[in-house]
Amino acid sequence: MADLIKKCESDVSSCCNGLARSRATGAAECLHSATISMTVGELFLESVSSGVITPAELDWVVAQQASFSRVEEAAALRLGRLLDQGDIQFGCRL
């Protein structure tokens, strides 16, 4: 988990800029491109902090899961558990 946090800290500015751009424009293309540039750790932290995961982000997780490392797989499983428990909602961030 520490590796995920270190990776997120190193890329957080580009991740946040992409998400801010997607929120400001509301365009699906911006959201999709911001999601593609995210890592599983960044997606996990963003989802936990906002309480929401978007359909595009969940699609990205599903499409990339075959290439996940053991740590990324653990983060994705935790994300799924949080969805099942209702701690993270499926929808749009405002």
PyRosetta script that sets phi, psi and omega in degrees:
from pyrosetta import init, pose_from_sequence

init()
pose = pose_from_sequence("MADLIKKCESDVSSCCNGLARSRATGAAECLHSATISMTVGELFLESVSSGVITPAELDWVVAQQASFSRVEEAAALRLGRLLDQGDIQFGCRL")
pose.set_psi(1, -33.4)
pose.set_omega(1, 178.8)
pose.set_phi(2, -62.2)
pose.set_psi(2, -35.5)
pose.set_omega(2, 178.0)
pose.set_phi(3, -63.1)
pose.set_psi(3, -39.7)
pose.set_omega(3, 178.7)
pose.set_phi(4, -63.3)
pose.set_psi(4, -42.8)
pose.set_omega(4, -178.6)
pose.set_phi(5, -65.4)
pose.set_psi(5, -42.2)
pose.set_omega(5, 178.4)
pose.set_phi(6, -62.1)
pose.set_psi(6, -43.5)
pose.set_omega(6, -179.8)
pose.set_phi(7, -63.7)
pose.set_psi(7, -41.0)
pose.set_omega(7, 179.4)
pose.set_phi(8, -65.5)
pose.set_psi(8, -41.0)
pose.set_omega(8, -179.9)
pose.set_phi(9, -63.7)
pose.set_psi(9, -34.9)
pose.set_omega(9, -178.3)
pose.set_phi(10, -73.9)
pose.set_psi(10, -28.9)
pose.set_omega(10, -177.2)
pose.set_phi(11, -110.8)
pose.set_psi(11, 9.4)
pose.set_omega(11, -171.8)
pose.set_phi(12, -63.8)
pose.set_psi(12, -34.4)
pose.set_omega(12, -178.3)
pose.set_phi(13, -66.6)
pose.set_psi(13, -43.7)
pose.set_omega(13, 179.1)
pose.set_phi(14, -67.9)
pose.set_psi(14, -37.2)
pose.set_omega(14, 178.0)
pose.set_phi(15, -63.8)
pose.set_psi(15, -49.0)
pose.set_omega(15, -178.3)
pose.set_phi(16, -64.9)
pose.set_psi(16, -38.8)
pose.set_omega(16, 178.3)
pose.set_phi(17, -62.7)
pose.set_psi(17, -42.3)
pose.set_omega(17, 178.5)
pose.set_phi(18, -64.3)
pose.set_psi(18, -40.9)
pose.set_omega(18, 179.3)
pose.set_phi(19, -69.3)
pose.set_psi(19, -39.8)
pose.set_omega(19, 178.5)
pose.set_phi(20, -62.8)
pose.set_psi(20, -40.8)
pose.set_omega(20, 179.3)
pose.set_phi(21, -63.1)
pose.set_psi(21, -41.2)
pose.set_omega(21, -178.4)
pose.set_phi(22, -69.8)
pose.set_psi(22, -35.4)
pose.set_omega(22, 177.8)
pose.set_phi(23, -69.3)
pose.set_psi(23, -39.6)
pose.set_omega(23, -176.7)
pose.set_phi(24, -67.7)
pose.set_psi(24, -42.1)
pose.set_omega(24, -176.5)
pose.set_phi(25, -87.2)
pose.set_psi(25, -30.5)
pose.set_omega(25, -177.6)
pose.set_phi(26, 73.3)
pose.set_psi(26, 8.1)
pose.set_omega(26, -176.6)
pose.set_phi(27, -82.3)
pose.set_psi(27, 138.4)
pose.set_omega(27, -180.0)
pose.set_phi(28, -63.9)
pose.set_psi(28, -34.3)
pose.set_omega(28, -179.2)
pose.set_phi(29, -63.8)
pose.set_psi(29, -41.5)
pose.set_omega(29, -179.9)
pose.set_phi(30, -65.7)
pose.set_psi(30, -42.5)
pose.set_omega(30, 179.2)
pose.set_phi(31, -63.1)
pose.set_psi(31, -42.6)
pose.set_omega(31, -179.6)
pose.set_phi(32, -63.8)
pose.set_psi(32, -44.4)
pose.set_omega(32, -179.2)
pose.set_phi(33, -68.9)
pose.set_psi(33, -34.3)
pose.set_omega(33, 177.3)
pose.set_phi(34, -67.1)
pose.set_psi(34, -38.1)
pose.set_omega(34, -179.9)
pose.set_phi(35, -68.1)
pose.set_psi(35, -40.3)
pose.set_omega(35, -178.7)
pose.set_phi(36, -61.5)
pose.set_psi(36, -37.4)
pose.set_omega(36, -177.9)
pose.set_phi(37, -77.5)
pose.set_psi(37, -9.6)
pose.set_omega(37, 179.9)
pose.set_phi(38, -77.4)
pose.set_psi(38, 154.3)
pose.set_omega(38, 168.6)
pose.set_phi(39, -98.4)
pose.set_psi(39, 169.4)
pose.set_omega(39, 178.4)
pose.set_phi(40, -60.7)
pose.set_psi(40, -39.4)
pose.set_omega(40, 179.6)
pose.set_phi(41, -63.5)
pose.set_psi(41, -43.1)
pose.set_omega(41, 177.6)
pose.set_phi(42, -64.7)
pose.set_psi(42, -42.5)
pose.set_omega(42, 177.8)
pose.set_phi(43, -62.2)
pose.set_psi(43, -42.1)
pose.set_omega(43, 178.4)
pose.set_phi(44, -60.9)
pose.set_psi(44, -49.3)
pose.set_omega(44, -178.9)
pose.set_phi(45, -64.1)
pose.set_psi(45, -41.2)
pose.set_omega(45, 178.1)
pose.set_phi(46, -63.9)
pose.set_psi(46, -42.3)
pose.set_omega(46, -180.0)
pose.set_phi(47, -67.2)
pose.set_psi(47, -40.9)
pose.set_omega(47, 179.0)
pose.set_phi(48, -67.6)
pose.set_psi(48, -40.9)
pose.set_omega(48, -177.9)
pose.set_phi(49, -71.2)
pose.set_psi(49, -35.2)
pose.set_omega(49, -179.0)
pose.set_phi(50, -92.5)
pose.set_psi(50, -23.1)
pose.set_omega(50, -177.3)
pose.set_phi(51, 79.9)
pose.set_psi(51, 12.3)
pose.set_omega(51, -176.3)
pose.set_phi(52, -137.9)
pose.set_psi(52, 141.9)
pose.set_omega(52, 168.4)
pose.set_phi(53, -125.5)
pose.set_psi(53, 134.9)
pose.set_omega(53, -176.2)
pose.set_phi(54, -86.5)
pose.set_psi(54, 160.4)
pose.set_omega(54, 176.6)
pose.set_phi(55, -58.1)
pose.set_psi(55, -39.1)
pose.set_omega(55, -179.8)
pose.set_phi(56, -65.0)
pose.set_psi(56, -38.7)
pose.set_omega(56, 179.1)
pose.set_phi(57, -67.4)
pose.set_psi(57, -41.8)
pose.set_omega(57, 178.5)
pose.set_phi(58, -66.3)
pose.set_psi(58, -38.3)
pose.set_omega(58, 175.3)
pose.set_phi(59, -60.4)
pose.set_psi(59, -40.6)
pose.set_omega(59, 179.0)
pose.set_phi(60, -63.1)
pose.set_psi(60, -43.4)
pose.set_omega(60, 179.0)
pose.set_phi(61, -59.7)
pose.set_psi(61, -45.6)
pose.set_omega(61, -179.1)
pose.set_phi(62, -63.7)
pose.set_psi(62, -42.7)
pose.set_omega(62, -177.9)
pose.set_phi(63, -68.6)
pose.set_psi(63, -31.0)
pose.set_omega(63, -175.0)
pose.set_phi(64, -96.5)
pose.set_psi(64, -5.8)
pose.set_omega(64, -170.1)
pose.set_phi(65, -60.9)
pose.set_psi(65, -26.1)
pose.set_omega(65, 179.3)
pose.set_phi(66, -67.6)
pose.set_psi(66, -24.2)
pose.set_omega(66, -177.7)
pose.set_phi(67, -101.2)
pose.set_psi(67, 7.1)
pose.set_omega(67, -178.6)
pose.set_phi(68, -69.6)
pose.set_psi(68, 143.4)
pose.set_omega(68, 170.2)
pose.set_phi(69, -76.1)
pose.set_psi(69, 174.4)
pose.set_omega(69, -179.8)
pose.set_phi(70, -60.9)
pose.set_psi(70, -39.6)
pose.set_omega(70, 179.6)
pose.set_phi(71, -68.5)
pose.set_psi(71, -42.5)
pose.set_omega(71, 178.2)
pose.set_phi(72, -64.7)
pose.set_psi(72, -38.1)
pose.set_omega(72, 177.8)
pose.set_phi(73, -63.1)
pose.set_psi(73, -40.7)
pose.set_omega(73, 178.1)
pose.set_phi(74, -63.2)
pose.set_psi(74, -40.4)
pose.set_omega(74, 178.2)
pose.set_phi(75, -65.5)
pose.set_psi(75, -40.5)
pose.set_omega(75, 178.9)
pose.set_phi(76, -66.2)
pose.set_psi(76, -39.3)
pose.set_omega(76, 176.9)
pose.set_phi(77, -64.0)
pose.set_psi(77, -41.7)
pose.set_omega(77, 178.3)
pose.set_phi(78, -63.6)
pose.set_psi(78, -40.1)
pose.set_omega(78, 177.4)
pose.set_phi(79, -60.4)
pose.set_psi(79, -42.9)
pose.set_omega(79, 177.4)
pose.set_phi(80, -62.8)
pose.set_psi(80, -40.4)
pose.set_omega(80, 178.0)
pose.set_phi(81, -63.8)
pose.set_psi(81, -41.2)
pose.set_omega(81, 178.7)
pose.set_phi(82, -64.9)
pose.set_psi(82, -35.7)
pose.set_omega(82, 174.2)
pose.set_phi(83, -64.0)
pose.set_psi(83, -45.7)
pose.set_omega(83, -179.8)
pose.set_phi(84, -61.8)
pose.set_psi(84, -37.5)
pose.set_omega(84, -179.3)
pose.set_phi(85, -77.4)
pose.set_psi(85, -14.2)
pose.set_omega(85, -178.5)
pose.set_phi(86, 88.0)
pose.set_psi(86, 7.5)
pose.set_omega(86, 178.5)
pose.set_phi(87, -75.0)
pose.set_psi(87, -26.3)
pose.set_omega(87, 174.8)
pose.set_phi(88, -121.1)
pose.set_psi(88, 131.4)
pose.set_omega(88, -178.5)
pose.set_phi(89, -98.1)
pose.set_psi(89, 152.2)
pose.set_omega(89, 177.8)
pose.set_phi(90, -95.4)
pose.set_psi(90, 117.8)
pose.set_omega(90, -178.9)
pose.set_phi(91, 171.2)
pose.set_psi(91, -148.8)
pose.set_omega(91, -176.8)
pose.set_phi(92, -108.7)
pose.set_psi(92, 141.9)
pose.set_omega(92, 171.5)
pose.set_phi(93, -88.1)
pose.set_psi(93, 139.6)
pose.set_omega(93, 178.5)
pose.set_phi(94, -100.8)
pose.dump_pdb("model.pdb")
